[in-house]
Amino acid sequence: MTTATNVAPRASATTEHFDVLIVGAGISGIGGAYHLAQQCPGKSFVVLETLESFGGTWLTHKYPGIRSDSDLYTFGYRFKPWVGPPIATADEILKYMGEVIEENDLDQHIRYRHRITTATWSSRDNLWTIEAERLDTGESVAFTANFLWMCQGYYRQSEGYTPEWAGMKDFKGRIVHPQTWPQDLSLKDKKVVIIGSGATAATLLPNIADDCGHVTLLQRSPTYFIPGRNANELADILRELKIDETWIHEIVRRKLLHDQDQFTRRAFEESETVKQELLAGVSAFVGPEVTAKHFTPSYRPWRQRIAFVPDGDIFQAVNQGKASVVTDEIERFVEGGIQLKSGELLEADVVITATGFNLNVLGDINFVVDGKPLNFADTVTYRGMMFTGVPNMVWVFGYFRASWTLRADLIADFVCRLLNHMDAKGVKKVSVALRPEDKDMPLSTWIDPENFNPGYLMRGMHLLPRRGDKPEWQHSQDYWREKDELPLIDLDDAAFVYAGGPAASKAA
């Protein structure tokens, strides 16, 4: 297969037009395509995907043991029952998504190996013009669309985040990032150090421990985990009773969402109690001494994401002596490993940097609105999905403390309702704008660091839109509230400005 890096792009002879252009064929894009086909059956649409197939994260991440850190009853779509284990492998998730595509005949709408380079809005034409490269032929192609639906995710697929440590060039071994896992990497009998403390590190360790001579998890600070069986007792009971899988999916989903909402609220209102409960779950595997030394975070629960650990596999690997945990900071790399600030030397043949990813605001696409380059940091977000001054576009950014797909489904309903509302009004353009009562509203960063502060978000906060102090102008983390609020959004509120037709909002 020839890629655009090897062939000079060739100009497209035609420009195709669609009512809606969806960016990305990952969990959000496939869900969006389904809802659009169901709720707006008269709309033409296309899904453009850079990769060679669907799946996004679940296609690009190839590291050993890659799995979800959310249960699939809530990470799965609301419209398709999940029948596997709650925590699923990448292959299981891809199979599930493939079934959604096949069962709903969505493949006809997807164009793979299309990398979007620019998106230009014209208020004169009330159209987006999207330019892309076909990575299989090197051809430049163009599309116009009435509406742009950004479902491309929030991090850069092509590279993960690896900090720059002193002496990295001196290290004689191999340094790899899980996001770009090399297929030729052999860990057999090797001394391996995993740098990191999140879900990726916790997934990798038990899945490579049997192959390595020894694996060490090196963390600067601990994180919270929830160990438990990779099973759902309620689902198992309902299946024994021969309940229909559609009912099981909905019942289990609602129960999990209720429990997650209660847990999140308790994490704020009863922080110390919840902390002790989480630590007790870990201590049951490794004991109180190891828990206190290596698995007791310094922050309250839910300031960063909490990962579910199926069957406590990372802790079992530590107990069995296949793995060890070191909590320290890196002084520098040396030829044979990593010198720590405590003075200890960690010997290593391979270092795996499970250190996160790079925030990618809206797909590295060059946006232009009416001839002016768009800087999203200059905009204010409307409920974390629209932006002041950016017409006919919605962005899917999911929840930090719940499954991404929950919000993708809610936003899909909103997009379809908005499109149908525009048709009913006879307008071609919609944007959001601060209302008179919002003009003096104080603005701040996309998310409150005191509320949620993972490294990737802190590093990229300057790239994100601003938020106000009212619910309409914030990205909420509360699914339990948004599931009721988003369907009731008044599309004729003064925050919505319509144009390009006989009707327009009072704000216009």
SENUZA-264470 format. One record per residue (C-alpha): y, z, x. Coordinates in Angstrom, 3 decimals, padded with zeros to 6 digits. Example, Ala and Ser with C-alpha at 12.3 -4.5 7.8 and 13.67 -1.06 7.14 Angstrom:
<site y="-004.500" z="007.800" x="012.300"/>
<site y="-001.060" z="007.140" x="013.670"/>
***
This chain:
<site y="000.000" z="000.000" x="000.000"/>
<site y="003.378" z="-001.017" x="001.374"/>
<site y="006.211" z="001.428" x="000.944"/>
<site y="009.948" z="000.944" x="000.817"/>
<site y="010.250" z="002.342" x="004.307"/>
<site y="008.434" z="-000.687" x="005.681"/>
<site y="009.906" z="-003.447" x="003.544"/>
<site y="013.555" z="-004.318" x="002.899"/>
<site y="014.251" z="-003.860" x="-000.831"/>
<site y="014.350" z="-007.038" x="-002.878"/>
<site y="016.824" z="-007.384" x="-005.714"/>
<site y="015.604" z="-007.154" x="-009.297"/>
<site y="016.068" z="-010.212" x="-011.473"/>
<site y="016.482" z="-008.261" x="-014.693"/>
<site y="017.672" z="-004.908" x="-015.975"/>
<site y="015.427" z="-003.234" x="-018.540"/>
<site y="016.924" z="-001.120" x="-021.308"/>
<site y="015.474" z="001.972" x="-022.997"/>
<site y="016.835" z="004.472" x="-025.450"/>
<site y="015.669" z="007.337" x="-023.234"/>
<site y="014.756" z="007.456" x="-019.555"/>
<site y="012.650" z="010.435" x="-018.459"/>
<site y="012.729" z="011.324" x="-014.764"/>
<site y="009.397" z="012.679" x="-013.514"/>
<site y="005.785" z="012.666" x="-014.717"/>
<site y="005.009" z="016.299" x="-013.999"/>
<site y="004.368" z="019.025" x="-016.551"/>
<site y="007.881" z="018.659" x="-018.054"/>
<site y="007.996" z="014.869" x="-018.115"/>
<site y="004.601" z="014.399" x="-019.734"/>
<site y="005.443" z="017.070" x="-022.301"/>
<site y="008.792" z="015.428" x="-022.960"/>
<site y="007.149" z="012.027" x="-023.446"/>
<site y="004.723" z="013.533" x="-025.966"/>
<site y="007.465" z="015.219" x="-028.002"/>
<site y="009.686" z="012.144" x="-027.908"/>
<site y="006.882" z="009.946" x="-029.217"/>
<site y="006.110" z="012.458" x="-031.974"/>
<site y="009.595" z="013.493" x="-033.056"/>
<site y="011.572" z="010.298" x="-032.374"/>
<site y="008.979" z="007.577" x="-033.012"/>
<site y="011.592" z="004.827" x="-033.191"/>
<site y="012.974" z="005.496" x="-029.710"/>
<site y="012.005" z="003.315" x="-026.777"/>
<site y="011.494" z="005.245" x="-023.552"/>
<site y="010.216" z="005.012" x="-020.011"/>
<site y="009.067" z="007.662" x="-017.524"/>
<site y="009.901" z="006.973" x="-013.866"/>
<site y="007.814" z="008.826" x="-011.277"/>
<site y="008.177" z="008.652" x="-007.487"/>
<site y="004.562" z="009.590" x="-006.776"/>
<site y="001.486" z="007.421" x="-007.226"/>
<site y="000.264" z="009.397" x="-010.233"/>
<site y="001.191" z="012.147" x="-012.679"/>
<site y="001.110" z="015.867" x="-012.013"/>
<site y="004.050" z="016.683" x="-009.743"/>
<site y="003.274" z="019.951" x="-007.945"/>
<site y="-000.386" z="019.764" x="-008.893"/>
<site y="-000.683" z="016.356" x="-007.255"/>
<site y="001.338" z="016.938" x="-004.082"/>
<site y="000.043" z="020.384" x="-003.136"/>
<site y="-003.305" z="020.012" x="-001.366"/>
<site y="-003.705" z="023.364" x="000.349"/>
<site y="-006.994" z="025.247" x="-000.114"/>
<site y="-007.283" z="027.115" x="-003.401"/>
<site y="-004.123" z="025.699" x="-005.011"/>
<site y="-003.948" z="027.274" x="-008.474"/>
<site y="-001.517" z="028.376" x="-011.164"/>
<site y="000.121" z="031.780" x="-010.973"/>
<site y="000.738" z="031.721" x="-014.740"/>
<site y="-001.947" z="031.819" x="-017.403"/>
<site y="-002.744" z="028.411" x="-018.877"/>
<site y="-002.487" z="029.606" x="-022.456"/>
<site y="001.283" z="029.723" x="-021.905"/>
<site y="001.582" z="027.256" x="-019.012"/>
<site y="-000.380" z="024.736" x="-021.068"/>
<site y="001.390" z="022.821" x="-023.810"/>
<site y="001.705" z="024.424" x="-027.222"/>
<site y="000.252" z="021.297" x="-028.817"/>
<site y="-002.978" z="021.085" x="-026.801"/>
<site y="-005.446" z="023.999" x="-026.657"/>
<site y="-006.479" z="025.297" x="-023.253"/>
<site y="-010.199" z="026.047" x="-023.058"/>
<site y="-010.684" z="026.959" x="-019.379"/>
<site y="-010.055" z="030.128" x="-017.373"/>
<site y="-006.531" z="031.598" x="-017.680"/>
<site y="-005.733" z="030.962" x="-013.999"/>
<site y="-006.598" z="027.340" x="-013.273"/>
<site y="-007.005" z="025.150" x="-010.213"/>
<site y="-004.851" z="022.106" x="-009.576"/>
<site y="-007.772" z="019.830" x="-010.460"/>
<site y="-008.247" z="021.589" x="-013.802"/>
<site y="-004.544" z="021.265" x="-014.605"/>
<site y="-004.494" z="017.575" x="-013.649"/>
<site y="-007.521" z="016.947" x="-015.874"/>
<site y="-005.745" z="018.672" x="-018.757"/>
<site y="-002.574" z="016.605" x="-018.228"/>
<site y="-004.637" z="013.433" x="-017.960"/>
<site y="-006.167" z="014.183" x="-021.348"/>
<site y="-002.687" z="014.583" x="-022.859"/>
<site y="-001.698" z="011.167" x="-021.486"/>
<site y="-004.898" z="009.469" x="-022.663"/>
<site y="-005.069" z="011.092" x="-026.086"/>
<site y="-001.473" z="010.149" x="-026.872"/>
<site y="-001.380" z="006.730" x="-025.217"/>
<site y="001.462" z="007.770" x="-022.921"/>
<site y="000.364" z="005.799" x="-019.868"/>
<site y="002.029" z="002.653" x="-021.220"/>
<site y="005.394" z="004.396" x="-020.823"/>
<site y="004.979" z="005.608" x="-017.214"/>
<site y="006.077" z="003.668" x="-014.123"/>
<site y="004.676" z="005.188" x="-010.940"/>
<site y="006.037" z="004.689" x="-007.399"/>
<site y="009.601" z="004.341" x="-008.697"/>
<site y="012.089" z="006.380" x="-006.672"/>
<site y="015.497" z="006.698" x="-008.331"/>
<site y="018.424" z="006.386" x="-005.942"/>
<site y="021.499" z="006.353" x="-008.198"/>
<site y="022.422" z="007.124" x="-011.789"/>
<site y="025.808" z="005.878" x="-013.017"/>
<site y="027.384" z="006.704" x="-016.368"/>
<site y="029.904" z="004.397" x="-018.018"/>
<site y="031.940" z="005.712" x="-020.948"/>
<site y="033.069" z="002.160" x="-021.630"/>
<site y="029.482" z="001.118" x="-022.345"/>
<site y="028.107" z="004.572" x="-023.211"/>
<site y="025.176" z="003.865" x="-020.937"/>
<site y="023.441" z="005.196" x="-017.870"/>
<site y="022.560" z="002.628" x="-015.225"/>
<site y="019.657" z="003.758" x="-013.074"/>
<site y="018.807" z="002.084" x="-009.793"/>
<site y="015.415" z="002.659" x="-008.222"/>
<site y="013.121" z="001.431" x="-005.478"/>
<site y="009.559" z="000.375" x="-006.169"/>
<site y="007.707" z="002.023" x="-003.328"/>
<site y="004.705" z="-000.270" x="-003.689"/>
<site y="006.642" z="-003.530" x="-003.278"/>
<site y="009.996" z="-002.556" x="-001.769"/>
<site y="011.765" z="-004.157" x="-004.717"/>
<site y="015.013" z="-002.770" x="-006.122"/>
<site y="014.854" z="-002.364" x="-009.886"/>
<site y="017.441" z="-001.393" x="-012.471"/>
<site y="017.365" z="000.202" x="-015.892"/>
<site y="019.926" z="001.112" x="-018.496"/>
<site y="019.422" z="003.996" x="-020.881"/>
<site y="021.346" z="005.669" x="-023.656"/>
<site y="020.049" z="009.090" x="-022.654"/>
<site y="018.782" z="010.631" x="-019.418"/>
<site y="016.156" z="013.393" x="-019.516"/>
<site y="015.740" z="015.114" x="-016.146"/>
<site y="012.183" z="016.445" x="-015.794"/>
<site y="011.792" z="016.098" x="-012.039"/>
<site y="011.403" z="019.789" x="-011.186"/>
<site y="013.609" z="021.863" x="-008.945"/>
<site y="012.370" z="021.585" x="-005.372"/>
<site y="011.991" z="018.810" x="-002.816"/>
<site y="008.436" z="017.466" x="-002.971"/>
<site y="008.529" z="015.795" x="000.443"/>
<site y="009.086" z="018.928" x="002.518"/>
<site y="008.779" z="022.693" x="002.279"/>
<site y="011.116" z="025.306" x="003.675"/>
<site y="010.324" z="026.597" x="007.164"/>
<site y="012.851" z="028.863" x="008.911"/>
<site y="013.841" z="028.123" x="012.507"/>
<site y="012.413" z="030.794" x="014.792"/>
<site y="013.056" z="031.055" x="018.504"/>
<site y="010.332" z="029.624" x="020.698"/>
<site y="008.648" z="027.425" x="018.093"/>
<site y="008.484" z="024.572" x="020.624"/>
<site y="006.721" z="026.871" x="023.081"/>
<site y="003.823" z="027.511" x="020.706"/>
<site y="000.730" z="025.588" x="021.828"/>
<site y="-001.012" z="025.736" x="018.472"/>
<site y="-000.255" z="023.982" x="015.215"/>
<site y="002.400" z="024.922" x="012.654"/>
<site y="001.823" z="023.669" x="009.102"/>
<site y="003.484" z="024.183" x="005.733"/>
<site y="001.247" z="024.453" x="002.644"/>
<site y="003.363" z="021.931" x="000.749"/>
<site y="002.437" z="019.201" x="003.252"/>
<site y="-001.078" z="020.352" x="004.102"/>
<site y="-002.634" z="018.028" x="006.734"/>
<site y="-006.010" z="016.699" x="005.651"/>
<site y="-007.305" z="016.700" x="009.235"/>
<site y="-006.674" z="020.422" x="009.743"/>
<site y="-009.763" z="022.391" x="010.726"/>
<site y="-009.575" z="026.190" x="010.653"/>
<site y="-013.163" z="026.849" x="011.654"/>
<site y="-013.339" z="029.870" x="013.961"/>
<site y="-009.557" z="029.688" x="014.500"/>
<site y="-007.120" z="032.584" x="014.672"/>
<site y="-004.755" z="031.910" x="011.797"/>
<site y="-001.476" z="033.590" x="010.878"/>
<site y="000.004" z="033.028" x="007.424"/>
<site y="003.735" z="033.804" x="007.270"/>
<site y="004.801" z="034.793" x="003.776"/>
<site y="004.127" z="037.225" x="000.979"/>
<site y="004.295" z="035.261" x="-002.273"/>
<site y="001.809" z="033.509" x="-004.529"/>
<site y="001.080" z="030.699" x="-002.052"/>
<site y="000.194" z="033.117" x="000.744"/>
<site y="-001.912" z="035.194" x="-001.640"/>
<site y="-003.765" z="032.074" x="-002.755"/>
<site y="-004.342" z="030.676" x="000.714"/>
<site y="-005.668" z="033.790" x="002.405"/>
<site y="-008.883" z="034.335" x="000.405"/>
<site y="-009.569" z="030.605" x="000.300"/>
<site y="-009.565" z="030.134" x="004.082"/>
<site y="-010.823" z="033.557" x="005.195"/>
<site y="-014.483" z="032.496" x="005.303"/>
<site y="-013.720" z="029.560" x="007.620"/>
<site y="-011.350" z="031.256" x="010.033"/>
<site y="-012.312" z="033.420" x="012.948"/>
<site y="-009.724" z="035.771" x="011.486"/>
<site y="-006.650" z="035.358" x="009.298"/>
<site y="-003.576" z="037.588" x="009.366"/>
<site y="-000.952" z="037.732" x="006.651"/>
<site y="002.418" z="038.352" x="008.314"/>
<site y="005.110" z="039.439" x="005.894"/>
<site y="008.660" z="040.602" x="006.405"/>
<site y="008.496" z="042.576" x="003.176"/>
<site y="005.821" z="043.067" x="000.485"/>
<site y="005.770" z="041.589" x="-002.995"/>
<site y="004.276" z="042.698" x="-006.305"/>
<site y="000.907" z="041.431" x="-007.524"/>
<site y="-001.145" z="041.934" x="-010.666"/>
<site y="-004.869" z="041.846" x="-009.868"/>
<site y="-007.327" z="041.316" x="-012.705"/>
<site y="-010.257" z="039.332" x="-014.078"/>
<site y="-009.737" z="035.611" x="-014.453"/>
<site y="-010.710" z="035.800" x="-018.086"/>
<site y="-009.090" z="036.580" x="-021.409"/>
<site y="-011.032" z="039.101" x="-023.458"/>
<site y="-009.372" z="038.145" x="-026.744"/>
<site y="-010.167" z="034.449" x="-026.216"/>
<site y="-013.771" z="035.272" x="-025.342"/>
<site y="-014.196" z="037.380" x="-028.506"/>
<site y="-012.671" z="034.691" x="-030.707"/>
<site y="-014.985" z="032.091" x="-029.207"/>
<site y="-017.972" z="034.306" x="-029.917"/>
<site y="-016.793" z="034.352" x="-033.533"/>
<site y="-016.726" z="030.536" x="-033.532"/>
<site y="-012.988" z="030.378" x="-034.220"/>
<site y="-011.448" z="026.915" x="-033.878"/>
<site y="-009.966" z="026.309" x="-030.404"/>
<site y="-006.586" z="025.395" x="-031.903"/>
<site y="-006.407" z="028.820" x="-033.537"/>
<site y="-007.634" z="030.539" x="-030.382"/>
<site y="-004.942" z="028.832" x="-028.320"/>
<site y="-002.177" z="029.897" x="-030.688"/>
<site y="-003.410" z="033.472" x="-031.201"/>
<site y="-003.993" z="034.136" x="-027.492"/>
<site y="-000.717" z="032.449" x="-026.591"/>
<site y="001.237" z="034.671" x="-028.993"/>
<site y="-000.496" z="037.814" x="-027.773"/>
<site y="000.230" z="036.955" x="-024.126"/>
<site y="003.858" z="036.149" x="-024.877"/>
<site y="004.281" z="039.434" x="-026.725"/>
<site y="002.710" z="041.391" x="-023.872"/>
<site y="004.777" z="039.558" x="-021.244"/>
<site y="007.972" z="040.247" x="-023.157"/>
<site y="007.163" z="043.950" x="-023.403"/>
<site y="006.269" z="044.112" x="-019.717"/>
<site y="009.504" z="042.415" x="-018.668"/>
<site y="011.608" z="044.743" x="-020.790"/>
<site y="009.809" z="047.767" x="-019.365"/>
<site y="010.429" z="046.456" x="-015.838"/>
<site y="014.148" z="046.893" x="-016.525"/>
<site y="014.073" z="049.981" x="-018.702"/>
<site y="011.224" z="051.892" x="-017.013"/>
<site y="011.357" z="050.415" x="-013.520"/>
<site y="009.722" z="053.292" x="-011.656"/>
<site y="006.897" z="053.653" x="-014.177"/>
<site y="006.118" z="049.935" x="-014.056"/>
<site y="006.281" z="049.977" x="-010.262"/>
<site y="003.709" z="052.761" x="-010.087"/>
<site y="001.450" z="050.940" x="-012.529"/>
<site y="001.555" z="047.788" x="-010.394"/>
<site y="000.890" z="049.707" x="-007.202"/>
<site y="-002.020" z="051.521" x="-008.829"/>
<site y="-003.627" z="048.158" x="-009.600"/>
<site y="-003.448" z="047.188" x="-005.924"/>
<site y="-004.502" z="050.638" x="-004.731"/>
<site y="-007.701" z="050.350" x="-006.738"/>
<site y="-008.732" z="047.605" x="-004.291"/>
<site y="-007.302" z="048.662" x="-000.925"/>
<site y="-006.543" z="052.340" x="-001.335"/>
<site y="-003.236" z="054.239" x="-001.394"/>
<site y="-002.622" z="054.166" x="002.374"/>
<site y="-002.782" z="050.372" x="002.725"/>
<site y="-000.852" z="049.974" x="-000.514"/>
<site y="001.942" z="052.220" x="000.719"/>
<site y="002.132" z="050.448" x="004.081"/>
<site y="001.759" z="046.792" x="003.107"/>
<site y="002.006" z="046.325" x="-000.661"/>
<site y="004.953" z="048.465" x="-001.792"/>
<site y="008.096" z="046.329" x="-002.250"/>
<site y="011.565" z="047.781" x="-001.764"/>
<site y="012.971" z="046.202" x="-004.952"/>
<site y="012.319" z="046.900" x="-008.615"/>
<site y="009.691" z="044.786" x="-010.421"/>
<site y="010.713" z="041.303" x="-011.575"/>
<site y="013.641" z="040.777" x="-009.250"/>
<site y="011.255" z="038.227" x="-007.804"/>
<site y="008.272" z="036.520" x="-009.374"/>
<site y="005.084" z="038.560" x="-009.811"/>
<site y="001.873" z="036.645" x="-009.207"/>
<site y="-001.453" z="037.274" x="-010.908"/>
<site y="-004.302" z="037.618" x="-008.403"/>
<site y="-007.616" z="036.633" x="-010.048"/>
<site y="-010.343" z="039.165" x="-009.312"/>
<site y="-008.102" z="040.683" x="-006.628"/>
<site y="-009.434" z="038.104" x="-004.164"/>
<site y="-006.759" z="038.648" x="-001.502"/>
<site y="-007.447" z="042.385" x="-001.482"/>
<site y="-011.192" z="041.852" x="-001.320"/>
<site y="-010.752" z="039.695" x="001.793"/>
<site y="-008.768" z="042.498" x="003.426"/>
<site y="-011.388" z="045.103" x="002.475"/>
<site y="-014.180" z="042.980" x="003.902"/>
<site y="-012.418" z="042.703" x="007.260"/>
<site y="-011.998" z="038.932" x="007.007"/>
<site y="-008.234" z="039.312" x="006.860"/>
<site y="-005.539" z="041.753" x="007.863"/>
<site y="-001.949" z="042.347" x="006.824"/>
<site y="000.977" z="042.968" x="009.166"/>
<site y="004.403" z="043.957" x="007.843"/>
<site y="006.939" z="043.199" x="010.563"/>
<site y="009.613" z="040.722" x="011.623"/>
<site y="009.333" z="037.816" x="014.032"/>
<site y="011.049" z="038.123" x="017.390"/>
<site y="009.952" z="034.689" x="018.627"/>
<site y="007.041" z="032.309" x="018.998"/>
<site y="005.217" z="032.258" x="022.336"/>
<site y="002.529" z="029.961" x="023.723"/>
<site y="-000.345" z="031.929" x="022.251"/>
<site y="001.129" z="033.170" x="018.997"/>
<site y="003.978" z="035.239" x="017.574"/>
<site y="005.844" z="038.076" x="019.258"/>
<site y="006.945" z="040.649" x="016.688"/>
<site y="010.038" z="042.835" x="016.816"/>
<site y="007.794" z="045.898" x="017.010"/>
<site y="006.434" z="044.567" x="020.300"/>
<site y="003.056" z="043.535" x="018.902"/>
<site y="001.710" z="040.071" x="019.741"/>
<site y="-000.153" z="038.190" x="017.025"/>
<site y="-002.480" z="035.672" x="018.664"/>
<site y="-002.757" z="032.406" x="016.753"/>
<site y="-004.245" z="028.948" x="017.003"/>
<site y="-002.661" z="027.894" x="013.692"/>
<site y="000.435" z="029.253" x="011.971"/>
<site y="000.863" z="028.508" x="008.255"/>
<site y="004.423" z="028.913" x="007.002"/>
<site y="004.079" z="029.882" x="003.331"/>
<site y="007.818" z="030.473" x="003.357"/>
<site y="008.920" z="028.704" x="000.212"/>
<site y="010.579" z="025.411" x="-000.613"/>
<site y="013.943" z="023.673" x="-000.635"/>
<site y="015.877" z="023.657" x="-003.884"/>
<site y="016.475" z="020.105" x="-005.003"/>
<site y="019.194" z="019.793" x="-007.613"/>
<site y="018.377" z="016.912" x="-009.945"/>
<site y="016.091" z="014.929" x="-007.703"/>
<site y="018.334" z="013.974" x="-004.767"/>
<site y="019.829" z="011.297" x="-007.008"/>
<site y="023.412" z="010.133" x="-006.444"/>
<site y="025.166" z="010.704" x="-009.761"/>
<site y="028.408" z="008.959" x="-010.663"/>
<site y="030.320" z="009.528" x="-013.907"/>
<site y="032.984" z="006.989" x="-014.777"/>
<site y="033.473" z="006.017" x="-011.159"/>
<site y="033.606" z="009.554" x="-009.736"/>
<site y="030.781" z="011.094" x="-007.676"/>
<site y="029.364" z="014.075" x="-009.531"/>
<site y="029.136" z="017.500" x="-007.912"/>
<site y="027.041" z="019.703" x="-010.191"/>
<site y="028.469" z="022.820" x="-008.593"/>
<site y="031.787" z="021.891" x="-010.248"/>
<site y="030.255" z="021.979" x="-013.730"/>
<site y="029.422" z="024.821" x="-016.099"/>
<site y="025.967" z="024.917" x="-017.607"/>
<site y="025.310" z="024.922" x="-021.334"/>
<site y="022.210" z="027.112" x="-021.808"/>
<site y="020.810" z="025.928" x="-018.482"/>
<site y="020.145" z="022.405" x="-019.756"/>
<site y="023.445" z="020.515" x="-020.164"/>
<site y="026.590" z="020.373" x="-017.991"/>
<site y="030.263" z="020.136" x="-018.783"/>
<site y="031.554" z="016.621" x="-018.216"/>
<site y="028.077" z="015.032" x="-017.903"/>
<site y="027.343" z="012.909" x="-020.995"/>
<site y="023.971" z="012.128" x="-022.552"/>
<site y="021.861" z="014.137" x="-020.150"/>
<site y="019.583" z="017.163" x="-020.415"/>
<site y="017.861" z="018.971" x="-017.533"/>
<site y="014.615" z="020.907" x="-017.814"/>
<site y="014.702" z="024.111" x="-015.782"/>
<site y="012.047" z="026.580" x="-016.887"/>
<site y="011.705" z="030.331" x="-016.831"/>
<site y="011.388" z="032.451" x="-013.697"/>
<site y="009.529" z="035.281" x="-015.432"/>
<site y="007.329" z="033.254" x="-017.753"/>
<site y="005.548" z="029.923" x="-017.757"/>
<site y="007.698" z="026.891" x="-016.992"/>
<site y="006.174" z="024.909" x="-019.862"/>
<site y="007.399" z="027.345" x="-022.500"/>
<site y="010.968" z="026.250" x="-021.887"/>
<site y="009.999" z="022.615" x="-021.363"/>
<site y="008.609" z="022.604" x="-024.920"/>
<site y="011.723" z="024.294" x="-026.341"/>
<site y="014.072" z="021.892" x="-024.557"/>
<site y="012.003" z="018.931" x="-025.753"/>
<site y="012.560" z="020.055" x="-029.343"/>
<site y="016.286" z="020.360" x="-028.628"/>
<site y="016.516" z="016.885" x="-027.063"/>
<site y="014.708" z="015.252" x="-029.979"/>
<site y="016.863" z="017.085" x="-032.518"/>
<site y="020.009" z="016.104" x="-030.610"/>
<site y="018.984" z="012.436" x="-030.465"/>
<site y="018.231" z="012.365" x="-034.184"/>
<site y="021.521" z="014.147" x="-034.908"/>
<site y="023.451" z="011.549" x="-032.910"/>
<site y="021.774" z="008.793" x="-034.906"/>
<site y="022.673" z="010.519" x="-038.156"/>
<site y="026.316" z="010.846" x="-037.046"/>
<site y="026.416" z="007.275" x="-035.820"/>
<site y="027.599" z="008.218" x="-032.313"/>
<site y="026.484" z="007.056" x="-028.889"/>
<site y="027.843" z="009.768" x="-026.608"/>
<site y="027.540" z="013.536" x="-026.460"/>
<site y="028.756" z="015.941" x="-023.821"/>
<site y="029.474" z="019.661" x="-023.691"/>
<site y="032.887" z="021.193" x="-023.044"/>
<site y="034.335" z="024.670" x="-022.953"/>
<site y="035.804" z="025.594" x="-026.320"/>
<site y="039.308" z="027.032" x="-026.697"/>
<site y="037.816" z="030.533" x="-026.819"/>
<site y="035.982" z="029.815" x="-023.534"/>
<site y="038.948" z="028.617" x="-021.482"/>
<site y="039.615" z="031.931" x="-019.734"/>
<site y="035.977" z="032.895" x="-019.498"/>
<site y="035.062" z="034.283" x="-016.051"/>
<site y="032.627" z="032.046" x="-014.158"/>
<site y="029.994" z="033.091" x="-011.654"/>
<site y="026.819" z="031.849" x="-009.971"/>
<site y="023.974" z="030.138" x="-011.855"/>
<site y="021.949" z="033.372" x="-011.890"/>
<site y="022.883" z="036.976" x="-011.187"/>
<site y="021.300" z="037.934" x="-007.823"/>
<site y="020.871" z="041.470" x="-009.131"/>
<site y="018.728" z="040.033" x="-011.897"/>
<site y="016.578" z="037.569" x="-009.927"/>
<site y="016.898" z="036.671" x="-006.252"/>
<site y="014.086" z="034.657" x="-004.624"/>
<site y="014.963" z="033.064" x="-001.295"/>
<site y="014.931" z="029.442" x="-002.471"/>
<site y="017.458" z="030.244" x="-005.177"/>
<site y="019.732" z="032.253" x="-002.890"/>
<site y="019.706" z="029.454" x="-000.274"/>
<site y="020.645" z="026.818" x="-002.849"/>
<site y="022.950" z="028.712" x="-005.195"/>
<site y="025.984" z="026.786" x="-003.952"/>
<site y="024.401" z="023.559" x="-005.244"/>
<site y="023.938" z="024.764" x="-008.797"/>
<site y="026.319" z="024.736" x="-011.769"/>
<site y="028.250" z="027.841" x="-012.679"/>
<site y="027.654" z="030.125" x="-015.640"/>
<site y="029.956" z="031.971" x="-017.996"/>
<site y="029.706" z="035.407" x="-019.575"/>
<site y="028.555" z="034.143" x="-022.985"/>
<site y="024.975" z="033.212" x="-023.963"/>
<site y="025.936" z="029.581" x="-024.592"/>
<site y="027.035" z="029.157" x="-020.989"/>
<site y="024.073" z="030.786" x="-019.241"/>
<site y="020.493" z="029.982" x="-018.274"/>
<site y="018.554" z="032.653" x="-020.127"/>
<site y="015.308" z="034.150" x="-018.820"/>
<site y="014.347" z="035.485" x="-022.228"/>
<site y="011.786" z="033.244" x="-023.942"/>
<site y="011.333" z="035.721" x="-026.768"/>
<site y="015.012" z="035.288" x="-027.647"/>
<site y="015.327" z="031.563" x="-026.906"/>
<site y="012.345" z="030.588" x="-029.045"/>
<site y="014.453" z="031.641" x="-032.034"/>
<site y="017.920" z="030.732" x="-030.727"/>
<site y="017.432" z="027.187" x="-029.401"/>
<site y="016.103" z="025.739" x="-032.685"/>
<site y="019.158" z="027.201" x="-034.464"/>
<site y="021.805" z="025.743" x="-032.151"/>
<site y="024.585" z="024.284" x="-034.282"/>
<site y="024.858" z="020.727" x="-032.990"/>
<site y="028.271" z="020.451" x="-034.627"/>
<site y="029.623" z="023.456" x="-032.743"/>
<site y="032.869" z="022.747" x="-030.880"/>
<site y="030.944" z="022.929" x="-027.591"/>
<site y="029.469" z="019.494" x="-028.417"/>
<site y="031.844" z="016.570" x="-028.047"/>
<site y="030.751" z="013.312" x="-029.697"/>
<site y="032.190" z="009.844" x="-029.175"/>
<site y="031.279" z="006.180" x="-029.307"/>
<site y="031.025" z="005.882" x="-033.063"/>
<site y="032.772" z="006.404" x="-036.381"/>
<site y="032.156" z="010.180" x="-036.234"/>
<site y="033.366" z="012.670" x="-033.652"/>
<site y="033.410" z="016.430" x="-033.393"/>
<site y="036.509" z="018.454" x="-034.138"/>
<site y="036.600" z="019.330" x="-030.447"/>
<site y="036.937" z="015.647" x="-029.590"/>
***
